[in-house]
Each structure stands twice: as C-alpha cells, then as structure tokens.
C-alpha cells in the first residue's frame, strides 16, 4: 500500500472540501443573510457542492492511476473530504459565518 499516495489524496480531499465550503459561504453571504438559524441549511448546500467537487476531482484523477493505486487514492480522498466536512461543521463555524460579510 502506498502510504504517501494516501496522504497526498487525503490532503487533496481536505483542501477541496474546505475550499468549496468557504466559496459557497462567501457566495451565499452575498445573496442571503446567513445567521445561526439558517447555518445548517447553507452548510448542507455547501456539503453537496463539496461532494460534487470531490467527485469531479476523483473522475479526473483516478483514471491516471493503476487499479491498486486508484483504490488507495479513492480511500484517501474520501477520508480527507469527510474530515473537511466534520472540521467545517465543528471548528470552522465562526470563520464560515464571518465570510457572509
């Protein structure tokens, strides 16, 4: 198992996840007022956009790897994406709410 590939994919999934979360909160902050009441609704929308970005990334990148490395890359990227979602929901709520301005 290629551990460096898994770490690389994990960081890539984490970056895609948090980047798309921040982008959606920034764009949504320009159109609607994001408060603590509707934070979860906007976060679900951002999570869906984040999933689609990670899916497109996997579609583009996974074809260039061999079959055994592709599974390692997939596991690392999905793990990084999930950790980005959890981190955005727990630790980065204040930062995401401040992007509304």
Buried (B, 14 or more C-beta within 10 A) or exposed (E): EBEEBBEBBBBBBBBBBBEBBBBBBEEBBEEEEBEEEEBEEBBEEBBEBBBEBBEEBBEEBBEEBEEEBBBBBBBBBBBBBBBBBEBBBEEBEEEBBEBBE
